[in-house]
Amino acid sequence: MSPNSRPGGLVRSAAEINEQIRGLWSHPAVPLTREQRAEYERLCAELRQVERGGAAAAA
């Protein structure tokens, strides 16, 4: 199963994604590793997709 989906094909909520993003940052003054930066960028893209989907559903 994809880490971005839940059983039944449901997409994770923006709150869940935000929680993961916050979890990457141990301290604001500590830079992310390359791997963490890649994960951050992936999560941000996923968050944008969820937010666009939510806006389209509300319209």
N, CA, C and O of each residue as an XYZ file, in Angstrom:
236
protein
N       0.842     -1.177      0.000
C       0.000      0.000      0.000
C       0.884      1.237      0.000
O       1.930      1.247      0.649
N       0.487      2.262     -0.706
C       1.228      3.504     -0.768
C       1.184      4.201      0.591
O       0.160      4.157      1.273
N       2.295      4.851      0.996
C       2.265      5.571      2.269
C       1.359      6.789      2.238
O       1.056      7.359      3.287
N       0.919      7.200      1.050
C       0.074      8.373      0.914
C      -1.405      8.055      0.978
O      -2.238      8.962      0.989
N      -1.737      6.781      1.020
C      -3.146      6.434      1.017
C      -3.491      5.579      2.215
O      -2.617      5.054      2.906
N      -4.771      5.454      2.443
C      -5.281      4.653      3.538
C      -6.078      3.512      2.934
O      -6.378      3.531      1.740
N      -6.425      2.525      3.737
C      -7.272      1.450      3.219
C      -8.539      2.026      2.597
O      -9.110      2.985      3.115
N      -8.967      1.452      1.511
C     -10.161      1.933      0.826
C      -9.874      3.081     -0.121
O     -10.805      3.643     -0.699
N      -8.600      3.449     -0.299
C      -8.236      4.499     -1.241
C      -8.401      5.913     -0.714
O      -8.299      6.863     -1.491
N      -8.654      6.090      0.591
C      -8.822      7.424      1.138
C      -7.466      8.125      1.246
O      -6.465      7.504      1.602
N      -7.446      9.394      0.941
C      -6.231     10.194      1.005
C      -6.062     10.709      2.433
O      -7.043     10.974      3.127
N      -4.813     10.847      2.859
C      -4.553     11.389      4.198
C      -5.022     12.828      4.281
O      -5.095     13.534      3.275
N      -5.338     13.251      5.496
C      -5.793     14.625      5.696
C      -4.608     15.584      5.720
O      -3.464     15.180      5.929
N      -4.905     16.852      5.503
C      -3.885     17.884      5.565
C      -3.259     17.921      6.959
O      -2.059     18.163      7.087
N      -4.045     17.687      7.990
C      -3.521     17.687      9.360
C      -2.496     16.576      9.558
O      -1.474     16.789     10.210
N      -2.754     15.408      9.011
C      -1.802     14.301      9.120
C      -0.491     14.627      8.406
O       0.594     14.344      8.914
N      -0.606     15.220      7.235
C       0.586     15.578      6.461
C       1.363     16.671      7.189
O       2.589     16.606      7.279
N       0.658     17.672      7.706
C       1.315     18.743      8.456
C       2.046     18.196      9.671
O       3.143     18.653      9.993
N       1.459     17.236     10.337
C       2.109     16.627     11.499
C       3.427     15.974     11.100
O       4.427     16.092     11.809
N       3.423     15.294      9.975
C       4.662     14.672      9.481
C       5.703     15.721      9.120
O       6.888     15.548      9.406
N       5.265     16.812      8.493
C       6.185     17.895      8.135
C       6.815     18.471      9.395
O       8.032     18.651      9.453
N       6.002     18.760     10.398
C       6.536     19.298     11.655
C       7.512     18.324     12.303
O       8.492     18.743     12.918
N       7.250     17.033     12.170
C       8.114     16.027     12.757
C       9.505     15.980     12.148
O      10.436     15.480     12.780
N       9.664     16.488     10.942
C      10.976     16.495     10.291
C      11.927     17.499     10.938
O      13.144     17.316     10.905
N      11.378     18.546     11.518
C      12.211     19.631     12.038
C      12.473     19.412     13.524
O      11.588     19.627     14.353
N      13.686     18.987     13.861
C      14.036     18.793     15.272
C      14.193     20.141     15.965
O      13.864     20.277     17.143
N      14.690     21.127     15.244
C      14.861     22.479     15.765
C      14.990     23.407     14.558
O      15.649     23.054     13.580
N      14.374     24.585     14.611
C      14.419     25.492     13.449
C      15.832     25.857     12.984
O      16.037     26.151     11.807
N      16.804     25.840     13.899
C      18.167     26.221     13.533
C      18.976     25.055     12.958
O      20.095     25.253     12.484
N      18.420     23.852     12.998
C      19.134     22.669     12.510
C      18.674     22.379     11.085
O      17.493     22.111     10.863
N      19.588     22.428     10.117
C      19.185     22.162      8.726
C      18.803     20.698      8.519
O      19.267     19.807      9.230
N      17.953     20.480      7.535
C      17.543     19.127      7.176
C      18.649     18.434      6.386
O      19.432     19.078      5.689
N      18.696     17.114      6.509
C      19.601     16.330      5.674
C      19.019     16.279      4.267
O      17.881     16.695      4.050
N      19.783     15.778      3.322
C      19.262     15.625      1.950
C      18.019     14.753      1.929
O      17.040     15.058      1.248
N      18.074     13.663      2.685
C      16.931     12.741      2.718
C      15.709     13.417      3.329
O      14.592     13.258      2.836
N      15.925     14.170      4.405
C      14.816     14.874      5.047
C      14.254     15.947      4.128
O      13.041     16.148      4.073
N      15.130     16.636      3.407
C      14.682     17.671      2.463
C      13.830     17.049      1.357
O      12.809     17.615      0.967
N      14.245     15.893      0.856
C      13.470     15.208     -0.181
C      12.102     14.801      0.369
O      11.089     14.947     -0.316
N      12.070     14.295      1.597
C      10.805     13.915      2.225
C       9.931     15.146      2.447
O       8.721     15.096      2.225
N      10.532     16.245      2.883
C       9.808     17.500      3.083
C       9.157     17.960      1.773
O       7.983     18.329      1.751
N       9.919     17.936      0.705
C       9.390     18.362     -0.593
C       8.265     17.445     -1.056
O       7.274     17.916     -1.614
N       8.409     16.129     -0.828
C       7.357     15.187     -1.191
C       6.086     15.458     -0.383
O       4.980     15.445     -0.923
N       6.258     15.701      0.901
C       5.105     15.979      1.765
C       4.424     17.290      1.377
O       3.196     17.378      1.382
N       5.213     18.302      1.043
C       4.631     19.578      0.611
C       3.820     19.404     -0.677
O       2.745     19.986     -0.818
N       4.332     18.610     -1.605
C       3.597     18.345     -2.847
C       2.300     17.597     -2.549
O       1.257     17.890     -3.134
N       2.373     16.628     -1.636
C       1.173     15.879     -1.250
C       0.158     16.820     -0.590
O      -1.040     16.730     -0.857
N       0.638     17.712      0.266
C      -0.240     18.656      0.939
C      -0.936     19.568     -0.067
O      -2.137     19.812      0.046
N      -0.191     20.073     -1.049
C      -0.799     20.920     -2.090
C      -1.884     20.159     -2.836
O      -2.942     20.709     -3.142
N      -1.612     18.882     -3.127
C      -2.593     18.072     -3.843
C      -3.860     17.898     -3.007
O      -4.969     18.013     -3.528
N      -3.700     17.625     -1.728
C      -4.852     17.458     -0.840
C      -5.635     18.764     -0.743
O      -6.865     18.757     -0.794
N      -4.924     19.884     -0.605
C      -5.586     21.172     -0.493
C      -6.343     21.524     -1.773
O      -7.451     22.056     -1.704
N      -5.771     21.239     -2.925
C      -6.470     21.479     -4.202
C      -7.708     20.609     -4.315
O      -8.762     21.062     -4.761
N      -7.569     19.353     -3.905
C      -8.706     18.428     -3.946
C      -9.816     18.881     -3.029
O     -10.993     18.781     -3.377
N      -9.453     19.382     -1.850
C     -10.442     19.875     -0.898
C     -11.147     21.100     -1.419
O     -12.353     21.253     -1.221
N     -10.409     21.985     -2.092
C     -11.008     23.186     -2.636
C     -11.959     22.846     -3.780
O     -13.010     23.467     -3.937
N     -11.568     21.838     -4.583
C     -12.431     21.444     -5.697
C     -13.701     20.789     -5.171
O     -14.776     20.990     -5.736
N     -13.593     20.011     -4.101
C     -14.763     19.351     -3.534
C     -15.724     20.356     -2.920
O     -16.936     20.143     -2.936
N     -15.192     21.458     -2.374
C     -16.027     22.473     -1.745
C     -16.735     23.317     -2.780
O     -17.777     23.898     -2.476
N     -16.213     23.409     -3.993
C     -16.784     24.266     -5.034
C     -18.054     23.695     -5.619
O     -18.653     24.303     -6.507
